[in-house]
Amino acid sequence: MEQPIVSVIVPTYNYARYLPRALDSLLKQNAVRPEVIVVDDGSTDNTPELLNAYAPYVLSIRQENAGVSAARNNGIGKARGAFLGFLDPDDFYHPNKLTRQIALLERHPECGWTYCDCVFLDENTGESKKFSEQYRYREKLALESARLFEALIPSNFIPPVSLLVRRDLLDVAGHFDTRFSGLEDFDLVLRLAALSPAIYSTEILATYTWHRGGLGQNRQRMDRDKYIILDKIASLHPEKIRKHGRASRKAVADMHNWFAWRHMEKRQWSEALLRLRSSLRVYPFQRRAVWSLVIAVMQNATSLVKRASTGR
């Protein structure tokens, strides 16, 4: 069997109405024939029947429902390409996406990954604009240099549909974290950016579809996951966090504060103190964090006195 140069993983769950458009966009790529791997995450609609029609051209894997990260990881495990792309079933590639991105990485061996501009399509209104306009790329610190990592910390602006990653870099960085569903791409691109420079293509090579009221609307869970991800990244790459500018340091400080306030709610004063001190070391000018620190110091002292008096 011929070794594919590129594999594209498509996780899907009850998205049969979109899937043909996504798969056709892969099968109609110019000048390259990708290995297409669809991971059906336990769909209950007509996805299995639809995939049967693509059987000669698409590798279909079915698993019990485990979430998008687990589905992508399953596909990665089966992929044979030197380059890996990711396509959600409601998005689609433009005909030259893979040829353009493969060529970019072949011209830039120092880069482990690439991402491109996309169409941002609002499904509810039918309106579309450039992803770079929607997320104001021009206001970011960098698009492809070593400072990309810093630019990403406040918020992610790279959707999975835009990515093409060298397989060896992905294996070193680690695959998708199954704890997250909605910000798993944020976690991944931060790890990629921490390890390798990227090359950015201003060419629009894919379409990202946005659904109003979808996963991204669960703000409380998204905030929680963002802070857990930043905590993970700060532990993995503390030297990179310390070197960065105001916006990224403020985001990391907010992360420590979030954990501190959770500890304070549980009356875990010593843990709260550690987080607040870390927050103020990263970003000293925070009135609320200072007052929280004062409260935590007083409560922790009271707690220690009570323990000493009771002998516990």
C-alpha positions in Angstrom: 0.0 0.0 0.0 1.4 3.4 -1.0 2.5 5.6 1.9 0.4 8.8 2.0 2.2 12.1 2.4 -0.7 13.6 4.4 -3.5 12.3 6.6 -6.6 14.3 7.6 -8.6 13.2 10.6 -12.3 14.0 10.7 -14.1 13.4 14.1 -17.8 13.4 13.9 -20.9 12.9 16.1 -24.3 13.2 14.6 -23.2 15.5 11.8 -24.3 13.5 8.9 -26.0 16.6 7.3 -22.6 18.3 7.0 -20.3 15.3 6.4 -20.5 15.0 2.6 -19.4 18.6 2.1 -16.4 18.0 4.4 -15.4 14.7 2.8 -15.9 15.9 -0.8 -13.6 18.9 0.0 -10.9 16.4 0.9 -11.4 14.1 -2.0 -11.3 17.0 -4.4 -7.9 18.4 -3.2 -5.7 19.5 -6.1 -2.5 17.5 -6.8 -2.5 15.5 -3.6 -4.5 12.5 -2.4 -4.8 12.6 1.4 -5.4 9.7 3.6 -8.9 10.5 5.0 -9.7 9.0 8.4 -13.2 9.6 9.8 -13.8 8.7 13.4 -17.5 8.3 14.2 -17.8 9.0 17.9 -20.9 6.9 18.4 -23.3 8.7 16.2 -27.0 7.9 16.4 -28.0 9.5 13.1 -27.4 8.1 9.6 -23.6 8.7 9.7 -22.7 4.9 9.4 -24.8 4.5 6.3 -23.4 7.7 4.8 -19.8 6.6 5.4 -20.5 3.2 3.7 -20.9 5.2 0.4 -17.4 6.6 0.9 -15.8 3.3 1.9 -13.4 3.0 -1.1 -12.0 6.4 -0.5 -12.2 6.9 3.3 -11.1 4.9 6.3 -14.0 4.9 8.7 -13.5 4.0 12.4 -16.4 3.8 14.9 -16.0 4.2 18.6 -18.2 4.5 21.6 -18.9 8.2 22.4 -15.9 9.6 24.1 -15.6 13.2 22.8 -13.8 15.0 20.1 -10.4 14.8 21.6 -10.5 11.0 22.0 -11.9 10.7 18.4 -9.0 12.8 17.0 -6.5 10.8 19.0 -8.0 7.5 17.6 -7.5 8.9 14.1 -4.0 10.0 14.8 -3.1 6.5 16.0 -4.2 5.1 12.6 -2.7 7.9 10.4 0.3 7.0 8.2 1.1 10.5 6.7 4.1 12.6 7.5 1.8 15.6 7.8 -1.5 15.7 9.7 -4.5 17.9 9.2 -7.7 18.1 11.1 -11.2 18.8 9.7 -14.4 19.1 11.7 -17.4 17.8 9.8 -19.1 21.2 9.5 -16.0 22.9 8.1 -14.3 22.3 4.7 -11.0 22.6 2.9 -10.6 24.7 -0.2 -9.1 22.8 -3.2 -5.5 24.0 -2.8 -5.2 23.8 1.0 -3.0 20.7 1.3 -0.8 21.4 -1.7 -0.1 25.0 -0.5 0.6 24.0 3.1 2.7 21.0 2.3 4.8 23.2 0.0 5.2 25.8 2.8 6.5 23.2 5.2 8.8 21.7 2.6 10.3 25.1 1.9 10.7 25.8 5.7 12.1 22.7 7.3 12.8 24.8 10.5 9.0 25.0 11.0 7.1 22.1 12.5 3.6 23.4 11.6 1.6 25.9 9.5 -1.7 27.6 9.7 -3.7 29.6 7.2 -6.3 32.3 7.0 -9.9 31.0 6.6 -13.4 32.1 5.9 -15.4 32.7 9.1 -18.9 31.6 8.2 -21.8 32.5 10.5 -24.3 29.7 9.7 -27.2 31.5 11.3 -26.9 34.7 9.3 -25.0 33.5 6.3 -22.5 36.3 6.7 -18.8 35.6 6.2 -15.5 37.4 6.7 -11.9 36.6 6.9 -10.8 34.8 10.1 -8.0 37.3 10.3 -10.5 40.1 10.4 -12.8 38.3 12.9 -9.9 37.8 15.3 -7.8 40.8 14.3 -4.6 39.1 13.5 -2.9 42.4 12.8 -3.2 43.3 16.5 -1.4 40.1 17.6 2.2 40.2 18.7 3.3 37.8 15.9 1.9 35.4 13.4 4.7 32.9 12.9 7.8 33.9 15.0 8.9 32.7 18.4 6.5 35.3 19.9 3.4 33.4 18.5 3.3 31.5 21.8 3.0 34.8 23.7 0.3 36.0 21.3 -1.8 32.9 21.8 -1.9 33.0 25.6 -4.7 35.6 26.1 -6.9 33.7 23.6 -6.6 31.3 20.7 -7.1 32.5 17.1 -6.0 29.4 15.2 -8.9 27.0 14.4 -8.1 23.2 13.8 -9.3 23.5 10.2 -6.3 25.8 9.4 -3.6 23.5 10.7 -1.1 21.2 9.1 1.4 19.7 11.4 4.4 17.5 11.0 3.7 14.1 12.5 7.0 14.0 14.4 6.3 17.4 16.1 2.8 16.3 17.1 4.2 13.1 18.7 6.6 15.2 20.7 4.1 17.9 21.7 1.5 15.3 22.6 -1.9 14.6 21.1 -5.3 16.1 22.1 -6.0 16.3 25.9 -9.3 14.3 26.4 -10.2 16.5 29.5 -11.2 19.3 27.1 -14.0 19.6 24.6 -14.2 23.0 23.1 -10.8 24.4 24.0 -8.8 21.2 23.1 -7.4 23.1 20.1 -6.2 26.0 22.3 -4.2 23.5 24.4 -2.7 21.9 21.3 -1.6 25.0 19.5 0.0 26.4 22.7 2.1 23.2 23.0 3.0 23.4 19.3 4.0 27.0 19.5 6.1 26.4 22.6 8.2 23.8 20.8 8.4 25.0 17.2 8.0 28.0 15.0 5.1 28.1 12.6 4.8 29.4 9.1 1.6 31.4 8.4 -0.2 31.6 5.1 -2.3 34.7 4.4 -4.1 32.7 1.7 -7.6 31.7 2.5 -7.5 27.9 2.3 -10.5 26.7 4.4 -13.9 27.6 5.7 -14.8 27.5 9.4 -18.5 27.3 10.3 -19.8 29.0 13.4 -23.0 28.0 15.1 -24.7 30.5 17.4 -25.6 28.9 20.7 -23.1 26.1 20.3 -20.3 24.7 22.5 -18.5 28.1 22.7 -21.5 29.6 24.4 -20.9 27.7 27.6 -18.8 30.5 29.0 -18.4 29.1 32.6 -17.0 25.8 31.4 -14.8 27.5 28.7 -13.3 29.8 31.3 -12.6 26.9 33.6 -10.9 24.9 30.8 -8.9 27.9 29.7 -7.4 28.3 33.2 -6.7 24.6 33.5 -4.9 24.7 30.2 -2.9 27.8 31.1 -1.9 26.1 34.4 -0.7 23.1 32.5 1.3 25.2 30.0 2.8 27.3 32.8 4.0 24.1 34.4 5.4 22.7 31.1 7.1 25.9 30.0 7.6 28.2 33.0 10.6 29.9 31.3 8.6 31.0 28.4 5.8 32.5 30.6 8.2 34.6 32.6 9.7 36.3 29.5 6.4 37.6 28.0 4.7 40.9 27.8 1.8 42.5 29.6 -1.2 40.7 27.9 0.2 37.2 28.3 1.4 37.9 31.9 -2.1 39.3 32.8 -3.7 36.1 31.4 -1.5 33.9 33.5 -2.2 36.1 36.5 -5.9 35.7 35.9 -5.4 32.0 35.8 -3.7 31.9 39.2 -6.5 34.1 40.6 -9.1 31.8 39.3 -7.6 28.9 41.2 -7.0 31.0 44.3 -10.7 32.0 44.5 -11.7 28.4 44.1 -9.5 27.5 47.0 -10.9 30.4 49.1 -14.4 29.1 48.4 -13.3 25.8 49.9 -11.4 27.5 52.8 -8.2 26.1 51.5 -6.2 29.1 52.6 -2.6 27.9 52.2 -3.3 26.8 48.6 -5.0 30.1 47.9 -1.9 31.9 49.2 0.4 30.1 46.9 -1.8 31.0 43.9 -2.2 34.6 44.8 1.6 35.0 45.4 2.2 33.4 42.0 -0.3 35.8 40.4 1.3 38.9 41.9 4.8 37.8 41.0 3.7 37.5 37.4 1.6 40.7 37.3 2.0 42.9 40.4 -0.6 45.6 39.6 -3.8 43.9 40.8 -5.9 45.6 43.5 -8.4 42.6 43.9 -5.6 40.1 44.1 -3.8 42.1 46.8 -7.0 42.3 48.9 -7.6 38.6 48.3 -4.0 38.0 49.5 -4.6 40.0 52.7 -7.8 38.0 53.4 -6.1 34.7 52.7 -3.1 35.6 55.0 -5.5 36.5 57.9 -7.7 33.4 57.4 -4.7 31.1 57.1 -3.2 32.5 60.3 -6.5 32.0 62.1 -6.7 28.5 60.8 -3.1 27.7 62.0 -3.8 29.1 65.5 -7.0 27.0 65.7 -5.1 23.9 64.7 -2.3 24.6 67.2 -4.8 25.1 70.1 -6.7 21.9 69.3 -3.5 19.9 68.8 -4.5 18.9 65.2 
